[in-house]
Amino acid sequence: MTTSFDGPPIPIDTRAAVLDQFVADETGRRGSRPRGVAYATGLDDVLAVMAWARDSRTPLIPRGAGTSLEGHLLARGDELILDLAQADSILDISPADFTATVQPGVTRTRLNTAAGEFGLQFTVDPGADATLGGMAATNASGTTSVRYGGMRANVVALQAVFADGRVMRLGRAVRKSASGYDLKSLLIGSAGTLAIITELTVRLHPIPECLASVRISFPTVAAAVDAAVEMLGLALPVSRLEFVDTASVAAINDLRGTRYAEAPALFIDLETGSAAAANAGEREIDRIVRAHGATAITVARTHTERHALWEDRHRLFFALKARSPGHRFLVTDTAVPCSRIADAVGTATRLGDELGLDISVAGHIGDGNVHVVVPYTDANLPVALQFSDAVVRHALAVGGTASGEHGIGLAKKKYLRDEHGAAVDVMAGLKHALDPHGLLNPGKILDV
Ligand SMILES: Cc1cc2nc3c(=O)[nH]c(=O)nc-3n(C[C@H](O)[C@H](O)[C@H](O)COP(=O)(O)OP(=O)(O)OC[C@H]3O[C@@H](n4cnc5c(N)ncnc54)[C@H](O)[C@@H]3O)c2cc1C
């Protein structure tokens, strides 16, 4: 480690080659070179860095695994990156309480491996192997949220360091609480702009007795979406309900060497307590998808088959990146009410065609949360932005949200007032009250 300035009293790196790695995010969006990277291993380190930041008036950008997609981690000036990936101890797993308490740098797959020893699972699954701190700070959700909810539903308590140096415990490790203002939930999704999370207690869920994964191909996008929406209306034990379009399937085949039919498809997980219930669920799904013209139905039952199927789905973004070398990527993540899902997918597809863009559509259809991935170069950036803007405006017009899960970051600030109206002023007041000197991830979510 090297430091060329009078930094905080923990390991810090200021080498240009290292700092250059923090200039762009996963989508290729770029910021400026940060002042340095400080590596924290726990509460004391965070307190020391926060005190130093206050004294020197240096803004901090907390960082987990660095997988966020909306410019959350990009520096705009001389911010110091506070890397929390090494604060990675699993402090407690309590099977009797169905909870785990971890430091923020623990990744979701590590927690799942540890919880699995007790027959339990941590269900929030954004695909990327993100940290629990980063996932809480972005209110991450993913393939399993249709059944288990996202981070806000699964974090029961937090410890956090505020800009003035106060350490607070927010929430309690209980199933429900009606006590006081819910400050824990305020921090979830706050993207490191209000406090630094130094510990989390999260819910664990029993691993179900029977798991089956089903992949179904359809003749058209509309048929796949309509089948998914019909499933939502029935009491099926579905824990994942994902849509991928033809371009997405083709990209997966290219990257993974699979030979899936290149057609719109649904990826579904069924979780049940018995083989009989699983069979009943499969029969019902079979009935629905055939009524919508399904052309191929494949069931994966073994752990290996299921793992391969979901790995294919999870690698989708990288498969699409590999298909368009030399491009950067816009990823929309609007969410709309269930009744407008078909409309949202249809609108995105039509707009992409009209604008001549090589888009692909996929996403957590069970949550009404659809991603459109738009590869772009400098030459067609204005058209890509026009597309992304139209998709967000459409979602807002039908009662949806600009971001179902990736967050506002830098990229979507301009939609905040259209979505929240005067509540944006309350958000700005909260930011100012908790971080009056703008030391915590400034410029993200809100300009204050
Ligand atoms: C291939 C791919 C697929 C993805 N799919 C999904 C998906 O399905 N659902 C989804 O929700 N997201 C998805 N994402 C986005 C990303 O994985 C999530 O946003 C994730 O929650 C970020 O976690 P992280 O550890 O990488 O955090 P980082 O990217 O490091 O940080 C994210 C934000 O959290 C803040 N932060 C980090 N740690 C702390 C802390 N301890 N205290 C306070 N603030 C902190 C940072 O300042 C930043 O604002 C995907 C990303 C990729 C690359």
The ligand as an ORCA input file, in Angstrom:
! r2SCAN-3c Opt
* xyz 0 1
  C     -24.544     -9.247    -14.020
  C     -25.239     -8.385    -13.027
  C     -26.561     -8.673    -12.697
  C     -27.225     -7.898    -11.754
  N     -28.512     -8.226    -11.430
  C     -29.130     -7.552    -10.434
  C     -30.424     -7.957     -9.989
  O     -31.013     -8.900    -10.493
  N     -30.970     -7.274     -8.957
  C     -30.348     -6.230     -8.342
  O     -30.879     -5.672     -7.391
  N     -29.131     -5.813     -8.777
  C     -28.511     -6.445     -9.783
  N     -27.266     -6.053    -10.188
  C     -26.650     -4.869     -9.585
  C     -25.789     -5.138     -8.334
  O     -25.387     -6.477     -8.239
  C     -26.547     -4.709     -7.078
  O     -26.814     -3.334     -7.123
  C     -25.793     -5.045     -5.769
  O     -26.693     -4.898     -4.711
  C     -24.574     -4.188     -5.509
  O     -23.813     -4.762     -4.442
  P     -22.243     -4.531     -4.339
  O     -21.711     -5.257     -3.166
  O     -21.601     -4.829     -5.638
  O     -22.209     -2.973     -4.037
  P     -21.365     -1.833     -4.726
  O     -21.602     -1.818     -6.188
  O     -19.960     -1.909     -4.286
  O     -22.051     -0.553     -4.070
  C     -23.378     -0.255     -4.360
  C     -23.847      0.960     -3.554
  O     -23.871      0.623     -2.187
  C     -23.053      1.507     -1.418
  N     -22.443      0.692     -0.377
  C     -21.709     -0.439     -0.532
  N     -21.381     -0.929      0.667
  C     -21.904     -0.105      1.607
  C     -21.917     -0.076      3.031
  N     -21.329     -1.020      3.763
  N     -22.554      0.936      3.660
  C     -23.187      1.903      2.946
  N     -23.210      1.926      1.601
  C     -22.587      0.928      0.944
  C     -22.088      2.096     -2.414
  O     -21.640      3.378     -2.022
  C     -22.937      2.168     -3.668
  O     -23.726      3.321     -3.638
  C     -26.577     -6.802    -11.145
  C     -25.254     -6.512    -11.484
  C     -24.582     -7.288    -12.421
  C     -23.165     -6.965    -12.749
*
